């Protein structure tokens, strides 16, 4: 995914936030694959999602929070 405000394609906190907020299915597949290769990505996802979890309508963040929690154990 090309990030509108980032000059790299790494899974930083800002990139993960952008993928969750604006990403399409293909982008989510890439993020999921990254979680399978690097457990630290799951921890970053949790960090990003915690900032949005108070909003009950932020369904994308709720989805990814539960996904990360489930796979972290």
N, C-alpha and C positions, 0 to 999 in steps of 0.2 A: 504494500500500500504506500502510495506517495503521501507523505504527511505535509499538510499545507504550511506548517511553520517549523518543520524540522529539516535539517540538511543531511540526515543519515537514515538508515533503515534498520537500526538496532532496536531491540526491545527494551527501551528505557521506560521510565514511568510515564513520561509525556507521550511516547509512542503508543504504549499500551492504552492509555486514556483515550487517545485519538482513535485507535482501532475499535475499542469498545463503543465509543460514542458515535463514530461515523462509518465504521467498517461494514463491508458487505460480507456475504457468506465466505467468499474466497479468503478474505482477510482473517476471518475468525478461524478458518481451517489452519492457516499459517500460524496463528497464535496458539492454537491447540497443539500443533506439532512442536512448537517451541517449548510448551510445557512438558511434553513427553521427553524432550531431550535435555531440559535444564530445569530442575526443581526450583531454582531461584526465580524463574519467571512466574511460577505460581505465587510465591511470596510477594512479588511486585504487583501482581493482579489484586491480591488481597489489600495491599496498601492503597492502591488506586481506588478500589471499590469502597473502602471504608469512608472515603470523603463524600461519597454520593449515596450511601445506604440509607440516610435519613429521609430521602425523598422516595415515597412509596411508588412513584411513577417512573423511577429510573430503573425500569425492568431489565435493561441490558446489564447494568451493574449488579443487580441482584442475582441474575443468572450466573455471571462470571464469579461472583463471590461464593455462591454455593458450589460451583464447579471446582474452584480452587480449594475450598475447605474440604470437600469430599476427597480430592486427590492428594491433599497433604496429610490426611490421616485422621 
